[in-house]
């Protein structure tokens, strides 16, 4: 690192994100990190949606393995993707930078040089080898489970070793901080991902007007419900489709299969009341969120989940499950409906939500702790604190959801972030 008194904007910083041929919540956050730090986003390869989003935000996007993934597209879809990314990142072209802020798990495989530091914004420890291991193996035929277990064990070992090389962790939620403690024996500072908060009159971001049906007679609401997410088992799309086949209510689905193990092409068996929209632009997504009667978001122990926060920000209530971070955000009967992850539970939850009047101001207030301005302040404060004293980095936590949500200065709370625990890990 250069002189510790060097202003953050004078540091050579790169944001390293695992890959950008898929484009979901983590990828959007990576671009926001680059924007907040005035830093390029470096990645092995990027798809058209990511390139367009980077251009719209004015973020420089650098790729270093496009030719490889163009020639061997199977590496973006198969179970070899993770191993391929590990090898890409070990020798990624990042030596010119003072500080690398990695976003994800594979990008922290990068080997820093002398005087260079690695700060990891962790969306979650690698889930298929940790909290989703049993779920991942259950979906495979018995003969494939042995191979998959060996493969995931190897990835887990590489992931654990890379965590030891990280100088400091940031976590996208208090749930992920708990996972970092459990799996890596490390501490982390929570920096919630950003959501753009529209004006209360709905003039920004497609929010509802003040006389929206959402604040009036429930029978006058827009008729459709919305599912937004990758069509992979951990998002439970089949569960949602079955629930709507039973209810008969209109459902719009935004998202696509990732081509990874366990991802699904579920459009063939969809009921007639379900409309698949595939991948949509960010603007169109916000319009759909704002126009929906409700958003159905029922993933398996989700680490954060931008979609329900984005829904709340535009005044739309959410059906979710009492697990993962969304289960800590959505309050039953106040900002949505909390249900058990069963077909009956989701179907009943949709009917409960349709029969309930929700106050738009209350919904939006629930999204305020995740505003983009707060994210940028918190992120820059973390990076500045780390850059000034990387060997003794410690940043105080802001209050989390269970506490007072007013902004505090670093010296108002005891710091819990750090680079090592008592065991030196």
Secondary structure, 3 states (H helix, E strand, C coil): CCCCCCCHHHCCEEEEECCECCCCHHHHHHHHHHHHHCCEEEECCECHHHHHHHHHHCCCEEECCHHHHHHCHHHHCCCCHHHHHHHHHHCCCCCCCCEEEEECCHHHHCCCCCCCEEEEEECCCCHHHCCCHHHHHHCCCHHHHHHHHHHHHHHHHHHHHHHHHCCEEEECCHHHHHHHHHHHCCCEEECCCCECCCCCCCCCCCCCCCCCHHHCCHHHCCCCEEEECCCEHHHCHHHHHHHHHHHCCCEEEECCCCCCCCECCCHHHCCCCEEEEECCCHHHHHHHHHHCCEEECCCCCCCCCHHHHHHHHCCCCEEEECCCCHHHHCCECCCEEEECCCHHHHHHHHHHHHCCCCCHHHHHHHHHHHEHHHHHHHHHHHHHHHHHCHHHCCCECCCCCCCCCCCCCHHHCCECCCCCCCCCC
